[in-house]
Amino acid sequence: MGLSFLPKEYEFFDMFDNLANYCVSASKQIQDSVSSENFTGSEVQKIKNIEHAADKITYEIFEKLNNTFITPIDREDIHSLAHELDNIVDLILKISNMMTIYNVDKVNKKFLEVLKLIDTSIDYITKAVNGLRNLKKGNSIHEYCRQVNNLENLGDQLRNEAIAELFSGGFDAIYIMKWKDIFLNTEKLLDQCEDVAKIIESIIVKQA
């Protein structure tokens, strides 16, 4: 395939929007599963389907990047943003798999709180990604990214509280092992959202 010599900004930005929307869909799906305490293979499959669709969009972004001569933002930033957004969906799938493999039947209340932080963080990420097509709104994008950072800090605090509660003496060893592992992965997910926010902020600074 020959190189395209004209920048097609909206195609890149549309694909980023689609990828961010898959992050939202995966987050909503795991919330639905947790709310109904339904951790069957069919529920995990729903998130797997979202993850496969996100992988497809990510591949299309990489393919387009390889065949576009002029890009609306730095090539490295396009690659990094697509990769890190895709990782959000991957981590949601990993947590969903863990809930099923560990045969979780009762949801830890702190986990519900963490999921809300994750969902809100992903909503802010999506708004920031949507804003990339109009960098004149840089202040709004910076604020979205700042909120993601705040949520990551709240997540750290909540994780510490959750793990301290696990080791308070009221739970058996298997329960502690399961939920400690799950909480450590929700921490990675919030860190991942923050990584995406940092990439977006870097793009804004470069384009200022």
DADAWO-V341090 format. One record per residue. N is the residue number from 1. RES is the residue in one letter. PHI is phi in whole degrees, -180 to 180 (999 if undefined). OMEGA is omega in whole degrees, -180 to 180 (999 if undefined). Layout:
n | res | phi | omega
N | RES | PHI | OMEGA
N | RES | PHI | OMEGA
//
This chain:
n | res | phi | omega
1 | M | 999 | -178
2 | G | -76 | 180
3 | L | -76 | 175
4 | S | -93 | -176
5 | F | -97 | 178
6 | L | -112 | 179
7 | P | -68 | 177
8 | K | -117 | -172
9 | E | -56 | -172
10 | Y | -69 | 177
11 | E | -67 | 176
12 | F | -63 | -176
13 | F | -67 | 176
14 | D | -63 | 179
15 | M | -67 | 175
16 | F | -63 | 178
17 | D | -60 | 179
18 | N | -62 | -179
19 | L | -66 | 177
20 | A | -63 | 179
21 | N | -65 | 175
22 | Y | -67 | 175
23 | C | -62 | 178
24 | V | -62 | -179
25 | S | -61 | 180
26 | A | -65 | 179
27 | S | -64 | 179
28 | K | -64 | -178
29 | Q | -67 | 180
30 | I | -69 | 176
31 | Q | -64 | 178
32 | D | -62 | -179
33 | S | -63 | -178
34 | V | -69 | -179
35 | S | -60 | -180
36 | S | -93 | -176
37 | E | 51 | -179
38 | N | -114 | -176
39 | F | -116 | -179
40 | T | -81 | 178
41 | G | -61 | -180
42 | S | -67 | 178
43 | E | -69 | 177
44 | V | -63 | -179
45 | Q | -61 | 178
46 | K | -61 | 179
47 | I | -74 | 176
48 | K | -60 | 179
49 | N | -63 | 177
50 | I | -65 | 180
51 | E | -63 | 178
52 | H | -65 | 178
53 | A | -66 | 178
54 | A | -66 | 177
55 | D | -60 | -179
56 | K | -63 | 179
57 | I | -65 | 179
58 | T | -61 | 178
59 | Y | -62 | -180
60 | E | -65 | 177
61 | I | -65 | 180
62 | F | -63 | 180
63 | E | -65 | 179
64 | K | -65 | 179
65 | L | -61 | 180
66 | N | -70 | -176
67 | N | -116 | 178
68 | T | -120 | -176
69 | F | -77 | -179
70 | I | -114 | -179
71 | T | -117 | -177
72 | P | -70 | 174
73 | I | -136 | -176
74 | D | -54 | -179
75 | R | -58 | -179
76 | E | -63 | -180
77 | D | -70 | 177
78 | I | -61 | -180
79 | H | -63 | -177
80 | S | -65 | -178
81 | L | -64 | 179
82 | A | -63 | -178
83 | H | -62 | -176
84 | E | -73 | 174
85 | L | -63 | 179
86 | D | -61 | 179
87 | N | -64 | 177
88 | I | -61 | 179
89 | V | -64 | 179
90 | D | -59 | -178
91 | L | -71 | 176
92 | I | -63 | 177
93 | L | -63 | 180
94 | K | -61 | -180
95 | I | -65 | 178
96 | S | -62 | 177
97 | N | -61 | -179
98 | M | -62 | 180
99 | M | -60 | -180
100 | T | -77 | -179
101 | I | -61 | -180
102 | Y | -80 | 177
103 | N | 54 | -180
104 | V | -69 | 179
105 | D | -117 | 176
106 | K | -127 | -175
107 | V | -87 | 174
108 | N | -66 | -175
109 | K | -61 | 179
110 | K | -65 | 178
111 | F | -64 | 177
112 | L | -61 | 179
113 | E | -66 | 179
114 | V | -64 | 179
115 | L | -61 | 177
116 | K | -66 | 177
117 | L | -62 | 180
118 | I | -62 | -179
119 | D | -62 | 179
120 | T | -66 | 179
121 | S | -61 | 179
122 | I | -66 | 176
123 | D | -62 | 178
124 | Y | -66 | 177
125 | I | -59 | -179
126 | T | -63 | 178
127 | K | -64 | 179
128 | A | -66 | 178
129 | V | -63 | 178
130 | N | -58 | -177
131 | G | -75 | -176
132 | L | -65 | 180
133 | R | -75 | 179
134 | N | -138 | -173
135 | L | -71 | 174
136 | K | -68 | 178
137 | K | -96 | -176
138 | G | -57 | -179
139 | N | -63 | 178
140 | S | -65 | -180
141 | I | -65 | 177
142 | H | -59 | -180
143 | E | -67 | 176
144 | Y | -60 | -179
145 | C | -67 | 177
146 | R | -63 | 179
147 | Q | -65 | 177
148 | V | -62 | 178
149 | N | -63 | 178
150 | N | -62 | -179
151 | L | -67 | 177
152 | E | -64 | 178
153 | N | -65 | 177
154 | L | -63 | 178
155 | G | -63 | 178
156 | D | -61 | 180
157 | Q | -63 | -179
158 | L | -66 | 177
159 | R | -62 | 180
160 | N | -61 | 179
161 | E | -64 | -178
162 | A | -65 | -178
163 | I | -70 | 176
164 | A | -62 | 178
165 | E | -65 | 180
166 | L | -61 | -177
167 | F | -97 | -179
168 | S | -77 | 178
169 | G | 106 | -177
170 | G | -100 | -175
171 | F | -131 | 178
172 | D | -80 | -172
173 | A | -62 | -179
174 | I | -66 | 178
175 | Y | -60 | -180
176 | I | -61 | -179
177 | M | -60 | -178
178 | K | -60 | -172
179 | W | -76 | 174
180 | K | -62 | 179
181 | D | -61 | -180
182 | I | -64 | -179
183 | F | -65 | 178
184 | L | -65 | 179
185 | N | -79 | 173
186 | T | -68 | 175
187 | E | -63 | 178
188 | K | -61 | -179
189 | L | -67 | 177
190 | L | -66 | 175
191 | D | -61 | 180
192 | Q | -64 | 176
193 | C | -61 | 179
194 | E | -66 | 177
195 | D | -60 | 178
196 | V | -63 | 180
197 | A | -61 | 179
198 | K | -65 | 178
199 | I | -64 | -180
200 | I | -64 | 178
201 | E | -63 | 178
202 | S | -63 | 178
203 | I | -62 | -179
204 | I | -61 | -179
205 | V | -63 | -179
206 | K | -65 | -176
207 | Q | -89 | -176
208 | A | -67 | 999
//
